[in-house]
């Protein structure tokens, strides 16, 4: 499957692969879904905490010379999700507050750039399409908007440093397992699309 | 009805890896299905029947054929009565296709012969409490082997005598995998490789005492090293493992390991949890601390590992699997955090056949500096006869 809209120099082949894999996963789940009867529905608010990470491409420009390196973001996310329905299908918006630190540089071959570890904060908003595979297993996928604020140190006035994009888009898949009536385990895997790479997160959610 | 069939039939055992994930089917203890009560190695009669009738897909069988009939026909030579009750041969083949830098310009694909095992289990009495089991495995040529004029060959990979007495007590003597933690088949796992307890290369000569009660079990293992390595390189030591089933299909466990040779000493302690949260579905997690001491370099590193695996059956014989692992070899702010994410399918399209597809991402989180993720696509085929 090709998403022509997203092909371009900003979108790595990893992200393209992710999107294909996520859609393939969604299709295979539908193909193997067992019963079609509706599960009893209810609403739920879910507050989650997770550890996450993603990687960005850092562009270095010094006059006619260009180079690139990587920045790896990791930290803690606080997520609030409104699960609108617990029928087989549902739409759930989620707002996340992200905080952590990023390590960049060290992999460029022409221009030298090694800033110290730098803190960041961010917000992520996602609309998830949920598929309740079984009473305890929920698969989700959906697009999101990511904003993160970070200022990498740059002591070389002649060189510009651009990491990823302050505003970015995401496509994240999620596996949620209900451990009991209140607690969920959640795993997220997906892509940050522009000048960035894979995103993953692992966390616990409390529903109330 | 299924239970009666399992007890009635006499089958040829199958060489197979253990899957602690099967706690999702209610099979919490490895001794249920394996001659080696710690898991892995040949399946006993019940394990073979269970595999055919409950776990593997029946897609290739007619709808009119019952699961019991499928189980009855899965002996080594088809009809299980063709094999004497005291003889259980086994053969296993495993091939791995590994594509690194998946979909990148510098992508490379290689195929590895991971496993060719053959052997047999001899039952010394009809209730199977006393057995002798032998498995030979293919060991590919290593550089040091060629330098010494050795050839690729089959070597005894696992061999032991098992004695069961007073219902709950089991004793194993011979060459076996080290008793520790969740018996993860992935030899590159952060829960296996740093600890030097992989199921691929770290078998050891020793004795295992295994006590099993209804909802708990404990094992002690004393070992003197792998017989195929030089004396100075042999890892010798002891390990302990205990598991307790505190709720239906929920098990917690604790493991301890200490082993050393002339140049290295490893101490490790692990906590594990396995949960069969739905029929066929499971969650497993393990956390551990490891001290790795270099005796020659007089340096010690204290690190940790963590893994969590989810296993969800999409349909009978077709399972979706995710695995997250993390390893840090030193409690030092400058030490790297190694993360591994694995998403894939574990499929049993027919009895005696396993197909795996995995997409593997590795990321190293550093204190300073970034790095590229690595992507690997793997496909595996296992055939057990």
Boltz contact constraints between the chains, C-beta under 6 A:
constraints:
  - contact:
      token1: [A, 13]
      token2: [B, 103]
      max_distance: 6.0
  - contact:
      token1: [A, 17]
      token2: [B, 103]
      max_distance: 6.0
  - contact:
      token1: [A, 32]
      token2: [B, 314]
      max_distance: 6.0
  - contact:
      token1: [A, 32]
      token2: [B, 315]
      max_distance: 6.0
  - contact:
      token1: [A, 70]
      token2: [B, 370]
      max_distance: 6.0
  - contact:
      token1: [A, 71]
      token2: [B, 370]
      max_distance: 6.0
  - contact:
      token1: [A, 72]
      token2: [B, 365]
      max_distance: 6.0
  - contact:
      token1: [A, 72]
      token2: [B, 370]
      max_distance: 6.0
  - contact:
      token1: [A, 74]
      token2: [B, 365]
      max_distance: 6.0
  - contact:
      token1: [A, 103]
      token2: [B, 366]
      max_distance: 6.0
  - contact:
      token1: [A, 103]
      token2: [B, 368]
      max_distance: 6.0
  - contact:
      token1: [A, 103]
      token2: [B, 369]
      max_distance: 6.0
  - contact:
      token1: [A, 103]
      token2: [B, 370]
      max_distance: 6.0
  - contact:
      token1: [A, 104]
      token2: [B, 370]
      max_distance: 6.0
  - contact:
      token1: [A, 105]
      token2: [B, 369]
      max_distance: 6.0
  - contact:
      token1: [A, 106]
      token2: [B, 369]
      max_distance: 6.0
  - contact:
      token1: [A, 117]
      token2: [B, 368]
      max_distance: 6.0
  - contact:
      token1: [A, 134]
      token2: [B, 278]
      max_distance: 6.0
  - contact:
      token1: [A, 136]
      token2: [B, 277]
      max_distance: 6.0
  - contact:
      token1: [A, 136]
      token2: [B, 278]
      max_distance: 6.0
  - contact:
      token1: [A, 137]
      token2: [B, 312]
      max_distance: 6.0
  - contact:
      token1: [A, 177]
      token2: [B, 310]
      max_distance: 6.0
  - contact:
      token1: [A, 187]
      token2: [B, 322]
      max_distance: 6.0
  - contact:
      token1: [A, 197]
      token2: [B, 373]
      max_distance: 6.0
  - contact:
      token1: [A, 198]
      token2: [B, 361]
      max_distance: 6.0
  - contact:
      token1: [A, 198]
      token2: [B, 373]
      max_distance: 6.0
  - contact:
      token1: [A, 200]
      token2: [B, 341]
      max_distance: 6.0
  - contact:
      token1: [A, 202]
      token2: [B, 324]
      max_distance: 6.0
